[in-house]
Amino acid sequence: MRIVRLSSFFITLAFAITSVQAQTTSQVDSIYFDEEDSTQIYVMGEVTITETRRERITPVSRDLVRTSELNKTDASEVSAVLYEVPSARVQINSRGEANLYLRNAGERQVSIFFDGALLNIPWDNRIDLSLVPLNAVGGLVAEKGAPSVLYGANVMGGAVNILTQELGSDGYLTEFKGGTGENGLLRTSLTHLGRRGDFNYIGALSFSERDGIPLATDADLPFNQIGSDQRTNTDNRSISIYGRGEYHFSENSAIGLSVNLIDSEKGIAPEGHKDPDVDRVRFWRYPEWLLFNGTATYSFKLGQYNLWKVRGAGWATLFRQRIDQYASAEYRQVTEAQKDDDAAFGLRTIVARELEEGKISFSANQLYARHDQVDSEFDSLGVEQEDPAQSYSQYTFSLGSEYNNKIGRNITMLLGASLDGMVTLESADKPKQDPFIEPGFSGGITYQFSPQDRGRFSLGRKSRFPSMRELYGEALRRFLINPNLKPETGLSIDLGYKGTLADRIRVEGTFFAQLTSNTIDQRSVDTPGPTLRQRINLPGSRAFGVELLASWRIVDNLRASGHLTLSHVRAEVEGSDSLTFLSEKPEQLGTLNLAWKTPLHLQLDGETIYTGTAYSLNDDNQFEKLDPSVEFNARLSWKVIQPVSGIDLLELFIRMDNITDAVTLYQLGLPGPGREIRGGFKVVL
C-alpha cells in the first residue's frame, strides 16, 4: 500500500511539472497575495443567492472566507477550514461524521450548497464534510440568522455556499499541492483552470490518506483505546475528481455543467467512555463511501432592457455506503452491516425582476429523494445473512418570494415569504407521517450611516423537517423510532453593526436570538433488551448570543483578525418549569489570527482557537460537563513568484497544530486530534 501511495504522489508531481501553462504574473499575484482582491475569482454558478462580484446591501448576517484564508489552513477537506467562519464549529459525532454548526444551530438546520446544488444526503439531511475535498474551492459564504427564503426548506439556522474557483481573464493556471506529516499523512492535489473568451472551466484531482488521528497525551479514554499515539480506528483514504465548465452565449445567457465524484473509506473512533461489557459501543468502519454529484446551471436575461432574469440549477446526487459493526476494538470480526443506496434529484428556479431601486424575486425549489437499505447479521462462521431490503422516499418543496428595495439614500428594506413542505412517499414497514407544511417569512432593514458604516436588523421564521433517518432509522438497532416526531420551527432575530475605525480596523458586532419550538433532541430509553436512543420533540429551546468580529492592519506587513461568539442556549423540558442544557453547544467560541510577512519571502502565521464549556448527555439522561479548551497552531511558509522559468509561484510550508497537545472534547468519549506536525509545498504554473 505504501508503494501505491508513493507512486500516486510522484506520478502526479511529474504530471504537474510537465504541464507548463501560460499565466500572467499579475493574475497569480492577485489570487495568492492580494487579500483584498481575491474575491474576484469566486464563482457560484449563477444560481445561489449571494452575488460575490459586488456586495449586495442586505440585512442578512453574511461572512466571506477568502482564498487567502483557505490557503493558510493547508487543509485538504472542507471541514478543516470552517472554523474560519465566525460562530461556526465542526462537530465530530459518534458516527465519525464532521458536521457544521452555526451559532449552535445543528447541522440539519444549516443547508450547504456546492455549485448551486444542495450538498447533503437527504436520508440524513447532512453530509460528512471531512470527506469533501477543498482543492477546487475558492471561498465560502455563510449566511446566518434569517437567510433568504429563496434558499428553500430546512435553512432555519443558516446557509453556507461553497464557491469554486474561476479565472477572471483569459489564460490558464495549474496548481499542484503535496504534503506529508506524522501518522502516515499523505496528500496530493492537482487543479487546472482556464478561460478562453466566453468559456471557462476548472478540473481538479485529489488524493489523501492517513493511518490515524493523533491522540492527546492527557485524553481520558478508559475503554476502547489501543495504544497511546493514535486514536483507535481513525484511518481514512479519499480520492476525488471534480470538473466544471461554463459557457456564455452572450452577455445575457450562460449555461454550466459540473460533476463531482468522491470515493472514500474510513474508520471511526469508538466512544472511549463506554464499557463494552456493559454498554453497546459503535465499533464501526465505512469500507465504502461513494458520492456522485452532477449539476447543470443556467442564467438568462429577458424582456425589454433585460430587466427579467431567470436562473436555476438541476442536480442529481447518487450515494452508496456500507457500515460494518465489529465485535470489539480489535476490529477483527464483523457482526452486523448496513448497506445504503441513495438517489436525490433537485431543481431550483429563481425568476427576478429588476426595479428602479431594488429587485423582486420568486423561487421554486423541489427535491425528490430515495433511500434503499439492507441490514445484515453475521453468524459465528462469518456468513452474512441479509434482512429484506427496505425502501424510503420523500418529496420536499419550497415556494418563495422576496422583495428588496432602497428607500431614500440610506435605507434598504427586505421582505420575503415562503411555503415549505415535505411528503413521505415510502416508509418500508413503518407508518407514514402526514405531510408537513410550514409557512416562513423574513424581513429586515439596513441603514447606511456612511460608505464604511452600516447597521442592520432582521427577523425571520423558518422550519426544519425531520429527516427520513430521524423518522425511520434504527442505526443497526441502536435507535427506537418515534412516529410522532414533528418539525422544528425557529424565530430568528438579528441586530448588527459593521464599520471601520481609523482606516486600519474593521469591526462588526451582532446580537442574535433564536426561539425554537418542538426542538428535536435525543433521550435514552430502557427496553427489555439493551438501552436504546430515541429522538423526541422538546417543547422548545432558546438561544441568545453576541458575535464580535475585528481585523486590524497593525502595520503593512502585520495583520491581526479574530472573532468571538458568546451564547446562552437552553431547552424547555416537558413537565418542568426549569430549563436544561442542549447537547454539545459551547458557550463560547473564538479564533485569533496573526499574520506577519517577514523579509526573505517568509511569512509566519499563528492562530488560537478557543472552545468554551459545553455539556453532553450520557446514557442515564444526565448532562456531563465538557471542559473548555485552547488550541495553538503555527505555520511558517516561504513563498516566491517566478523562482525559475516556467513556474509562476512556489510555496513551501511547515506547521504544527495543537502545539500544547490540548484535549478538545467534541462529545463524551470522543476527543479531538492531539499535537501534529506536517509540511508540504504548492507549485503554480
C-alpha positions as CSV (number, residue, x, y, z in Angstrom):
1,M,0.0,0.0,0.0
2,R,2.9,2.3,0.8
3,I,4.3,1.8,-2.8
4,V,0.9,2.7,-4.2
5,R,0.7,5.9,-2.2
6,L,4.2,7.0,-3.1
7,S,3.7,6.1,-6.8
8,S,0.5,8.2,-6.8
9,F,2.4,11.1,-5.2
10,F,5.3,11.2,-7.7
11,I,3.2,10.5,-10.8
12,T,1.0,13.5,-10.0
13,L,4.1,15.6,-9.3
14,A,5.6,14.6,-12.6
15,F,2.4,15.5,-14.5
16,A,2.2,18.9,-12.8
17,I,5.8,19.9,-13.5
18,T,5.5,19.0,-17.2
19,S,2.1,20.8,-17.6
20,V,3.6,24.3,-18.0
21,Q,0.8,26.8,-18.9
22,A,1.0,30.5,-19.8
23,Q,-0.3,32.6,-16.9
24,T,0.4,36.3,-16.2
25,T,2.3,37.2,-13.1
26,S,-0.4,39.8,-12.3
27,Q,-3.1,37.1,-12.1
28,V,-1.1,34.9,-9.8
29,D,-0.2,37.9,-7.6
30,S,-3.9,38.8,-7.3
31,I,-5.0,35.4,-6.4
32,Y,-2.4,34.4,-3.9
33,F,-1.0,37.6,-2.4
34,D,-3.6,40.4,-2.6
35,E,-6.2,39.5,0.1
36,E,-8.4,42.5,-0.8
37,D,-8.9,41.5,-4.5
38,S,-9.1,37.7,-4.1
39,T,-12.9,37.7,-4.2
40,Q,-12.7,38.4,-8.0
41,I,-12.1,34.7,-8.7
42,Y,-15.0,33.3,-6.8
43,V,-17.9,31.8,-8.7
44,M,-21.3,30.5,-7.6
45,G,-22.6,29.1,-10.9
46,E,-25.1,31.9,-11.1
47,V,-27.8,30.1,-9.1
48,T,-27.2,30.7,-5.4
49,I,-28.4,33.7,-3.7
50,T,-25.3,35.7,-2.9
51,E,-23.6,37.7,-5.6
52,T,-19.8,37.8,-4.9
53,R,-18.5,40.1,-7.7
54,R,-20.2,43.1,-6.0
55,E,-21.5,43.4,-2.5
56,R,-25.3,43.5,-2.2
57,I,-26.7,45.6,0.6
58,T,-28.8,43.2,2.8
59,P,-29.8,42.9,6.4
60,V,-28.7,39.3,6.5
61,S,-25.6,38.4,8.5
62,R,-23.1,37.3,5.9
63,D,-19.4,36.2,6.3
64,L,-16.9,35.6,3.5
65,V,-13.9,33.4,3.8
66,R,-11.4,34.3,1.1
67,T,-8.9,32.2,-0.8
68,S,-6.0,33.6,1.2
69,E,-7.6,32.4,4.4
70,L,-8.3,28.9,3.0
71,N,-4.7,28.6,1.8
72,K,-3.2,29.3,5.2
73,T,-5.1,26.3,6.7
74,D,-3.2,23.9,4.5
75,A,-6.2,21.6,4.6
76,S,-7.4,19.1,2.1
77,E,-11.1,18.9,3.2
78,V,-13.8,21.4,3.7
79,S,-14.4,20.5,7.4
80,A,-10.9,21.7,8.3
81,V,-11.4,25.3,7.3
82,L,-14.9,26.1,8.6
83,Y,-13.5,27.4,11.9
84,E,-12.6,30.5,9.9
85,V,-16.4,31.3,9.7
86,P,-17.4,33.3,12.8
87,S,-19.7,31.3,15.1
88,A,-19.0,28.1,13.2
89,R,-17.9,24.8,14.7
90,V,-17.4,21.4,13.2
91,Q,-18.8,18.7,15.4
92,I,-17.4,15.1,15.1
93,N,-20.3,12.9,16.1
94,S,-20.2,9.2,17.3
95,R,-20.7,8.1,13.6
96,G,-17.4,9.8,12.8
97,E,-19.1,12.5,10.6
98,A,-17.9,16.1,10.6
99,N,-21.0,18.3,10.8
100,L,-21.3,22.1,10.7
101,Y,-23.0,24.1,13.5
102,L,-23.6,27.8,13.0
103,R,-24.4,29.8,16.2
104,N,-25.1,26.5,17.8
105,A,-27.8,25.7,15.2
106,G,-27.4,22.0,14.4
107,E,-26.2,20.5,11.1
108,R,-29.7,19.6,9.9
109,Q,-30.8,23.2,10.5
110,V,-28.0,24.5,8.2
111,S,-28.1,23.9,4.4
112,I,-24.8,23.6,2.4
113,F,-24.7,24.4,-1.3
114,F,-22.0,23.5,-3.8
115,D,-22.2,24.9,-7.4
116,G,-25.7,26.0,-6.6
117,A,-26.8,22.4,-5.7
118,L,-27.8,21.2,-2.2
119,L,-24.8,19.2,-0.8
120,N,-26.2,16.5,1.5
121,I,-27.7,13.1,1.7
122,P,-31.4,13.7,2.1
123,W,-31.9,10.4,4.1
124,D,-30.0,12.1,6.9
125,N,-30.2,15.7,5.7
126,R,-26.4,16.2,6.3
127,I,-23.1,15.1,4.9
128,D,-19.7,14.2,6.3
129,L,-17.7,17.3,5.4
130,S,-14.4,15.6,6.3
131,L,-14.7,13.7,3.0
132,V,-15.4,16.7,0.8
133,P,-12.2,17.9,-0.9
134,L,-11.0,21.5,-0.8
135,N,-8.7,21.9,-3.8
136,A,-11.3,23.3,-6.2
137,V,-12.8,25.6,-3.6
138,G,-12.1,29.4,-3.9
139,G,-14.1,30.6,-0.9
140,L,-17.0,30.2,1.5
141,V,-20.0,32.5,2.1
142,A,-22.1,31.9,5.2
143,E,-25.5,33.5,5.9
144,K,-26.8,33.2,9.4
145,G,-29.9,34.2,11.3
146,A,-32.8,34.5,8.9
147,P,-31.3,33.8,5.5
148,S,-33.1,34.4,2.2
149,V,-36.4,32.5,1.7
150,L,-35.1,31.7,-1.8
151,Y,-32.8,29.0,-0.5
152,G,-35.7,26.7,0.1
153,A,-36.6,24.4,3.0
154,N,-34.5,23.4,6.1
155,V,-32.5,26.6,6.4
156,M,-33.7,27.5,9.9
157,G,-30.1,28.0,11.1
158,G,-28.5,29.5,8.0
159,A,-26.9,28.5,4.8
160,V,-23.3,28.1,3.5
161,N,-22.3,28.4,-0.1
162,I,-19.1,26.6,-1.2
163,L,-17.6,28.6,-4.1
164,T,-15.4,27.0,-6.7
165,Q,-12.6,28.9,-8.5
166,E,-12.7,30.8,-11.8
167,L,-10.1,32.8,-13.6
168,G,-11.1,36.5,-14.1
169,S,-9.4,36.9,-17.5
170,D,-8.2,34.8,-20.4
171,G,-5.4,32.4,-19.6
172,Y,-4.5,29.2,-17.8
173,L,-3.4,28.3,-14.3
174,T,-2.3,24.9,-13.0
175,E,-1.8,24.4,-9.3
176,F,-0.2,21.3,-7.7
177,K,-0.1,20.7,-3.9
178,G,1.6,18.0,-2.0
179,G,2.0,17.3,1.7
180,T,3.0,14.8,4.3
181,G,3.2,14.5,8.1
182,E,3.0,12.4,11.1
183,N,0.6,9.5,11.5
184,G,1.1,8.4,7.9
185,L,-0.4,11.5,6.4
186,L,-0.1,11.9,2.6
187,R,-2.0,14.4,0.5
188,T,-1.7,15.4,-3.2
189,S,-3.9,17.5,-5.4
190,L,-3.9,18.9,-8.9
191,T,-6.1,21.8,-10.1
192,H,-6.3,23.3,-13.5
193,L,-8.2,26.4,-14.5
194,G,-8.7,28.0,-17.9
195,R,-10.6,30.8,-19.7
196,R,-10.8,31.5,-23.4
197,G,-13.3,34.1,-24.4
198,D,-16.8,33.0,-23.4
199,F,-15.8,29.6,-22.0
200,N,-14.2,29.0,-18.6
201,Y,-13.5,25.7,-16.9
202,I,-11.9,24.0,-13.9
203,G,-10.7,20.4,-13.3
204,A,-9.4,19.0,-10.0
205,L,-8.0,15.7,-8.7
206,S,-7.1,15.0,-5.2
207,F,-5.9,12.0,-3.1
208,S,-5.4,11.9,0.7
209,E,-4.8,9.2,3.3
210,R,-3.6,8.8,6.9
211,D,-3.0,6.0,9.3
212,G,-4.9,7.7,12.1
213,I,-5.5,10.9,14.1
214,P,-3.0,11.8,16.8
215,L,-4.2,11.3,20.4
216,A,-3.5,13.9,23.0
217,T,-1.4,12.6,25.9
218,D,-4.0,13.7,28.6
219,A,-7.0,12.3,26.8
220,D,-9.0,10.2,29.3
221,L,-10.2,7.1,27.5
222,P,-10.6,4.2,29.9
223,F,-12.2,1.9,27.3
224,N,-11.8,1.0,23.6
225,Q,-8.4,2.7,23.1
226,I,-5.4,0.7,21.8
227,G,-2.1,2.4,22.0
228,S,-1.2,5.9,23.1
229,D,-0.1,7.7,19.9
230,Q,-3.1,7.4,17.6
231,R,-6.8,7.3,18.2
232,T,-8.1,3.8,17.6
233,N,-9.6,3.1,14.2
234,T,-9.3,6.6,12.7
235,D,-7.5,5.8,9.4
236,N,-9.0,7.1,6.2
237,R,-8.4,7.3,2.4
238,S,-10.1,9.5,-0.2
239,I,-9.9,10.1,-3.9
240,S,-11.9,12.8,-5.7
241,I,-12.4,14.1,-9.2
242,Y,-14.1,17.4,-10.0
243,G,-14.9,19.3,-13.2
244,R,-16.9,22.3,-14.2
245,G,-17.4,24.2,-17.4
246,E,-19.4,27.3,-18.1
247,Y,-20.2,28.9,-21.5
248,H,-21.6,32.4,-22.0
249,F,-23.6,32.6,-25.3
250,S,-23.9,36.3,-24.8
251,E,-23.9,38.9,-22.1
252,N,-27.4,37.8,-21.2
253,S,-27.2,34.0,-21.2
254,A,-25.0,31.2,-19.8
255,I,-25.1,27.5,-19.0
256,G,-22.8,25.4,-16.9
257,L,-22.2,21.8,-16.0
258,S,-20.3,20.3,-13.1
259,V,-19.5,16.8,-11.9
260,N,-18.1,15.8,-8.6
261,L,-17.0,12.2,-7.6
262,I,-15.7,11.2,-4.1
263,D,-14.6,7.7,-3.3
264,S,-13.6,7.1,0.4
265,E,-13.2,4.6,3.1
266,K,-12.6,5.3,6.8
267,G,-12.8,4.1,10.4
268,I,-14.4,6.0,13.2
269,A,-13.2,6.3,16.7
270,P,-15.2,4.2,19.3
271,E,-16.6,6.0,22.3
272,G,-13.9,5.8,24.9
273,H,-16.0,6.4,28.0
274,K,-18.3,3.3,27.4
275,D,-17.5,-0.1,28.8
276,P,-18.3,-2.6,26.0
277,D,-19.2,-5.3,28.6
278,V,-22.0,-3.0,29.8
279,D,-22.9,-0.6,27.0
280,R,-23.3,-1.1,23.3
281,V,-20.4,0.7,21.6
282,R,-20.1,1.6,17.9
283,F,-17.2,-0.3,16.6
284,W,-17.8,0.9,13.1
285,R,-15.9,1.1,9.8
286,Y,-17.0,2.5,6.5
287,P,-15.3,0.3,3.9
288,E,-17.3,2.0,1.2
289,W,-18.4,5.7,0.9
290,L,-19.1,6.8,-2.7
291,L,-20.7,10.1,-3.7
292,F,-21.5,11.4,-7.2
293,N,-23.0,14.9,-7.9
294,G,-23.9,16.2,-11.3
295,T,-25.2,19.8,-11.6
296,A,-26.5,21.8,-14.6
297,T,-27.0,25.5,-14.3
298,Y,-28.4,28.2,-16.5
299,S,-28.9,32.0,-16.5
300,F,-30.9,34.2,-18.9
301,K,-31.9,37.8,-19.1
302,L,-35.2,38.6,-20.8
303,G,-37.5,41.3,-21.7
304,Q,-37.1,45.0,-22.6
305,Y,-33.8,46.3,-21.2
306,N,-33.1,42.8,-19.8
307,L,-34.9,43.6,-16.6
308,W,-36.0,40.0,-16.1
309,K,-33.5,37.3,-15.1
310,V,-34.2,33.6,-14.9
311,R,-31.6,31.4,-13.3
312,G,-31.7,27.9,-11.9
313,A,-30.0,24.6,-11.3
314,G,-30.9,20.9,-11.6
315,W,-28.8,18.3,-9.9
316,A,-28.6,14.6,-9.2
317,T,-26.9,13.0,-6.2
318,L,-26.1,9.3,-6.1
319,F,-24.7,7.9,-2.8
320,R,-23.6,4.5,-1.6
321,Q,-22.1,3.4,1.7
322,R,-21.6,0.3,3.8
323,I,-21.3,0.3,7.6
324,D,-19.6,-2.7,9.3
325,Q,-20.1,-3.2,13.0
326,Y,-17.3,-5.2,14.7
327,A,-17.3,-7.2,17.9
328,S,-14.6,-5.3,19.7
329,A,-11.9,-2.6,19.4
330,E,-9.7,-5.2,17.8
331,Y,-11.8,-4.8,14.6
332,R,-11.4,-8.4,13.5
333,Q,-14.9,-9.9,13.5
334,V,-17.8,-8.2,11.7
335,T,-21.1,-8.9,13.5
336,E,-23.5,-6.6,11.6
337,A,-23.6,-4.5,8.5
338,Q,-25.8,-1.9,6.8
339,K,-25.8,-1.1,3.1
340,D,-27.3,2.1,1.8
341,D,-28.1,3.3,-1.7
342,D,-29.4,6.8,-2.1
343,A,-30.6,8.9,-5.0
344,A,-31.7,12.5,-5.0
345,F,-32.9,14.8,-7.7
346,G,-33.3,18.5,-7.2
347,L,-34.5,21.5,-9.2
348,R,-34.3,25.2,-8.3
349,T,-35.7,28.0,-10.4
350,I,-35.4,31.8,-9.5
351,V,-37.1,34.5,-11.5
352,A,-36.1,38.1,-10.7
353,R,-37.3,41.5,-11.9
354,E,-35.0,44.5,-11.6
355,L,-36.7,47.5,-10.2
356,E,-35.6,51.1,-10.2
357,E,-34.2,50.9,-6.7
358,G,-34.3,47.2,-6.0
359,K,-35.5,43.7,-7.1
360,I,-38.4,41.3,-6.7
361,S,-37.7,37.6,-6.9
362,F,-39.7,34.4,-7.0
363,S,-38.3,30.9,-6.3
364,A,-39.4,27.3,-6.6
365,N,-37.3,24.5,-5.0
366,Q,-38.0,20.8,-5.4
367,L,-36.2,17.7,-4.1
368,Y,-37.1,14.0,-4.6
369,A,-35.0,11.6,-2.5
370,R,-35.0,7.8,-2.2
371,H,-33.1,5.6,0.3
372,D,-32.7,1.8,-0.1
373,Q,-31.3,-0.1,2.9
374,V,-30.3,-3.7,3.6
375,D,-29.3,-4.7,7.1
376,S,-27.5,-8.0,7.8
377,E,-26.0,-10.1,10.6
378,F,-23.0,-12.4,10.6
379,D,-23.1,-15.8,12.3
380,S,-20.2,-17.3,14.2
381,L,-18.6,-18.6,11.0
382,G,-18.7,-15.1,9.4
383,V,-21.5,-15.9,7.0
384,E,-23.6,-12.8,6.2
385,Q,-27.4,-13.2,6.5
386,E,-29.3,-10.3,4.9
387,D,-32.7,-8.9,6.0
388,P,-35.2,-7.9,3.4
389,A,-34.5,-4.6,1.6
390,Q,-36.2,-1.5,2.9
391,S,-37.2,1.5,0.8
392,Y,-37.9,5.0,1.8
393,S,-38.6,8.1,-0.3
394,Q,-39.8,11.7,0.2
395,Y,-40.6,14.8,-1.8
396,T,-39.6,18.3,-0.4
397,F,-40.7,21.6,-1.9
398,S,-40.5,25.3,-1.2
399,L,-42.1,28.3,-2.9
400,G,-40.8,31.7,-2.0
401,S,-40.9,35.4,-2.9
402,E,-38.6,38.2,-1.9
403,Y,-38.7,42.0,-2.3
404,N,-35.5,44.1,-1.9
405,N,-35.8,47.8,-2.3
406,K,-33.9,51.0,-1.4
407,I,-35.8,53.7,0.4
408,G,-34.3,57.2,0.2
409,R,-30.5,57.5,0.2
410,N,-29.6,55.4,3.3
411,I,-32.3,52.7,3.9
412,T,-32.6,49.3,2.2
413,M,-35.6,47.1,3.0
414,L,-36.1,43.3,2.6
415,L,-39.3,41.3,2.8
416,G,-39.8,37.7,2.0
417,A,-42.3,34.9,2.4
418,S,-42.2,31.1,1.7
419,L,-44.2,27.9,2.0
420,D,-42.2,24.7,2.7
421,G,-43.5,21.2,2.6
422,M,-42.3,17.5,2.9
423,V,-44.3,14.4,1.9
424,T,-43.3,10.9,2.8
425,L,-43.8,8.6,-0.2
426,E,-42.4,5.3,1.1
427,S,-41.6,4.2,4.6
428,A,-40.8,0.5,4.3
429,D,-42.6,-1.4,7.1
430,K,-43.1,1.7,9.3
431,P,-46.2,4.0,9.4
432,K,-46.0,7.1,7.2
433,Q,-46.5,10.6,8.7
434,D,-49.0,13.1,7.4
435,P,-47.4,15.7,5.1
436,F,-45.5,18.5,6.8
437,I,-46.5,22.0,5.6
438,E,-44.9,25.1,7.2
439,P,-45.0,28.8,6.3
440,G,-42.0,31.1,6.6
441,F,-41.0,34.7,6.3
442,S,-38.1,37.1,6.5
443,G,-37.7,40.8,6.8
444,G,-35.2,43.4,7.6
445,I,-33.8,46.8,7.2
446,T,-30.3,48.2,6.7
447,Y,-29.3,51.8,7.4
448,Q,-26.1,53.2,5.8
449,F,-24.5,55.7,8.2
450,S,-21.6,56.3,5.9
451,P,-19.9,54.4,3.0
452,Q,-18.0,52.3,5.6
453,D,-20.5,52.0,8.4
454,R,-24.0,50.5,8.5
455,G,-26.5,49.0,10.9
456,R,-29.0,46.2,10.2
457,F,-31.9,44.4,11.7
458,S,-33.6,41.2,10.5
459,L,-36.4,39.0,11.7
460,G,-37.4,35.6,10.2
461,R,-39.3,32.4,10.7
462,K,-38.3,29.1,9.2
463,S,-38.8,25.4,9.9
464,R,-36.7,22.2,9.8
465,F,-38.4,19.0,8.9
466,P,-37.2,15.7,10.5
467,S,-35.0,13.7,8.1
468,M,-36.1,10.2,7.0
469,R,-33.4,8.7,9.2
470,E,-34.7,10.6,12.2
471,L,-38.2,9.3,11.4
472,Y,-37.3,5.7,10.5
473,G,-33.6,5.0,11.0
474,E,-32.6,2.4,13.6
475,A,-28.8,2.6,13.1
476,L,-28.1,-1.1,13.4
477,R,-30.7,-1.5,16.1
478,R,-29.4,1.4,18.3
479,F,-32.4,3.7,17.9
480,L,-36.1,3.4,18.8
481,I,-38.2,5.2,16.2
482,N,-40.7,7.9,17.1
483,P,-43.7,8.1,14.7
484,N,-44.9,11.3,16.4
485,L,-41.8,13.4,15.6
486,K,-42.7,16.9,14.4
487,P,-40.8,19.7,12.6
488,E,-38.8,22.3,14.4
489,T,-39.8,25.9,13.9
490,G,-37.5,28.8,14.7
491,L,-37.9,32.6,15.0
492,S,-34.6,34.4,14.3
493,I,-33.7,37.9,15.4
494,D,-30.5,39.8,14.4
495,L,-29.3,43.3,15.3
496,G,-25.9,44.2,13.9
497,Y,-23.4,46.9,13.1
498,K,-20.4,46.9,10.7
499,G,-17.9,49.7,10.3
500,T,-14.3,50.8,10.2
501,L,-12.1,52.6,12.7
502,A,-9.1,54.8,11.7
503,D,-9.0,53.0,8.3
504,R,-6.9,50.2,9.6
505,I,-9.5,48.5,11.9
506,R,-12.7,46.8,10.7
507,V,-15.3,45.8,13.3
508,E,-18.6,44.0,13.3
509,G,-21.0,43.1,16.1
510,T,-24.3,41.2,16.1
511,F,-26.8,40.4,18.8
512,F,-28.7,37.3,17.8
513,A,-31.6,35.3,19.2
514,Q,-33.4,32.2,18.1
515,L,-36.6,31.0,19.7
516,T,-37.4,27.4,18.7
517,S,-40.5,25.3,19.2
518,N,-40.6,21.5,19.0
519,T,-36.8,21.2,19.3
520,I,-35.7,17.8,18.2
521,D,-33.4,16.1,20.7
522,Q,-32.5,12.6,21.9
523,R,-33.0,10.6,25.1
524,S,-32.1,7.1,26.3
525,V,-34.9,4.6,26.6
526,D,-34.8,1.4,28.7
527,T,-36.1,-1.6,26.8
528,P,-36.3,-5.4,27.7
529,G,-33.1,-5.7,25.7
530,P,-30.3,-3.0,25.6
531,T,-30.8,0.7,26.3
532,L,-31.8,2.5,23.0
533,R,-31.8,6.1,21.9
534,Q,-34.9,7.8,20.7
535,R,-35.5,11.2,19.0
536,I,-38.1,13.3,20.7
537,N,-39.6,16.8,20.5
538,L,-38.8,19.1,23.4
539,P,-41.4,21.9,24.0
540,G,-38.8,24.3,22.7
541,S,-35.4,26.0,23.2
542,R,-33.9,29.4,23.1
543,A,-30.5,30.7,22.1
544,F,-29.2,34.3,22.8
545,G,-25.8,35.5,21.9
546,V,-23.3,38.1,20.7
547,E,-21.0,37.7,17.8
548,L,-17.9,40.0,17.5
549,L,-15.5,40.3,14.6
550,A,-12.5,42.5,14.1
551,S,-9.5,42.8,11.8
552,W,-6.6,45.2,12.3
553,R,-3.8,46.0,9.9
554,I,-1.3,46.9,12.6
555,V,1.4,47.8,10.1
556,D,1.7,47.0,6.4
557,N,3.3,43.6,7.0
558,L,1.5,42.6,10.2
559,R,-2.2,41.8,10.5
560,A,-4.5,40.5,13.2
561,S,-8.0,39.2,12.9
562,G,-10.4,37.3,15.0
563,H,-13.9,36.6,16.1
564,L,-15.7,35.7,19.3
565,T,-19.1,34.3,20.0
566,L,-20.8,34.3,23.4
567,S,-24.0,32.3,23.6
568,H,-26.6,31.0,26.1
569,V,-28.6,28.0,24.9
570,R,-31.2,26.3,27.0
571,A,-34.1,23.9,26.4
572,E,-37.5,23.6,27.9
573,V,-38.4,20.2,29.4
574,E,-41.8,18.6,29.4
575,G,-43.5,18.8,32.8
576,S,-40.8,21.1,34.3
577,D,-40.6,24.8,35.0
578,S,-36.8,24.7,34.8
579,L,-34.6,24.9,31.7
580,T,-31.9,22.4,30.8
581,F,-28.9,22.2,28.5
582,L,-28.8,21.1,24.9
583,S,-26.0,18.6,24.0
584,E,-22.7,19.9,22.6
585,K,-23.5,23.6,22.5
586,P,-20.3,25.5,23.6
587,E,-21.0,28.8,25.4
588,Q,-18.0,30.5,23.8
589,L,-16.2,30.1,20.5
590,G,-13.3,32.3,19.5
591,T,-10.4,32.5,17.0
592,L,-7.5,34.9,16.9
593,N,-5.1,35.0,13.8
594,L,-1.8,36.8,13.4
595,A,0.0,37.1,10.0
596,W,3.5,38.6,9.8
597,K,5.2,38.9,6.4
598,T,8.9,38.9,7.2
599,P,11.9,39.6,4.9
600,L,13.3,36.9,2.6
601,H,9.8,35.9,1.5
602,L,9.0,34.3,4.8
603,Q,5.6,34.5,6.5
604,L,4.7,33.5,10.0
605,D,1.1,32.7,10.9
606,G,-0.3,31.9,14.3
607,E,-3.8,31.1,15.4
608,T,-5.6,30.4,18.7
609,I,-8.8,28.5,18.7
610,Y,-10.9,28.6,21.9
611,T,-13.9,26.3,22.6
612,G,-15.9,27.1,25.8
613,T,-17.8,24.9,28.2
614,A,-20.4,22.6,26.8
615,Y,-22.5,19.7,28.1
616,S,-23.2,16.2,26.7
617,L,-26.0,13.8,27.5
618,N,-25.0,10.4,28.9
619,D,-26.9,7.1,28.7
620,D,-28.6,7.9,32.0
621,N,-30.1,11.1,30.5
622,Q,-27.8,13.2,32.7
623,F,-25.7,16.0,31.3
624,E,-21.9,15.9,31.9
625,K,-19.7,18.9,31.5
626,L,-17.2,19.1,28.6
627,D,-14.3,21.3,29.7
628,P,-13.2,24.3,27.7
629,S,-10.0,24.0,25.6
630,V,-7.5,26.3,23.8
631,E,-5.5,25.2,20.7
632,F,-2.5,27.0,19.4
633,N,-1.4,26.5,15.8
634,A,1.6,27.9,14.0
635,R,2.7,28.0,10.4
636,L,6.0,29.1,8.6
637,S,6.0,29.5,4.9
638,W,8.4,30.6,2.2
639,K,6.7,31.9,-1.0
640,V,8.2,33.4,-4.1
641,I,6.9,34.5,-7.5
642,Q,8.7,33.1,-10.6
643,P,11.6,31.4,-8.8
644,V,12.6,29.7,-12.1
645,S,11.4,29.8,-15.7
646,G,8.0,28.1,-16.2
647,I,7.0,28.2,-12.5
648,D,4.9,31.3,-11.6
649,L,4.8,30.6,-7.8
650,L,6.4,28.3,-5.4
651,E,5.5,27.9,-1.7
652,L,7.0,25.6,1.0
653,F,5.4,25.4,4.4
654,I,5.7,23.6,7.7
655,R,3.1,23.8,10.5
656,M,2.3,22.4,13.9
657,D,-1.3,22.0,15.0
658,N,-2.4,21.9,18.7
659,I,1.1,22.9,19.9
660,T,0.3,22.3,23.6
661,D,-1.4,18.9,22.9
662,A,-4.6,20.2,24.4
663,V,-7.6,17.9,24.8
664,T,-10.7,19.0,23.0
665,L,-13.9,17.1,23.6
666,Y,-16.5,17.1,20.8
667,Q,-18.7,14.9,22.9
668,L,-18.3,12.3,25.7
669,G,-15.5,9.9,24.9
670,L,-14.6,11.5,21.5
671,P,-11.6,13.8,21.9
672,G,-10.3,15.9,19.0
673,P,-6.8,15.5,17.5
674,G,-3.7,16.0,19.6
675,R,-0.4,17.6,18.5
676,E,0.7,17.0,14.9
677,I,3.5,18.3,12.6
678,R,3.0,18.4,8.8
679,G,4.5,20.2,5.9
680,G,4.2,20.5,2.1
681,F,4.5,22.6,-1.0
682,K,2.5,24.4,-3.7
683,V,3.5,25.0,-7.3
684,V,1.6,27.3,-9.6
685,L,2.3,27.1,-13.4
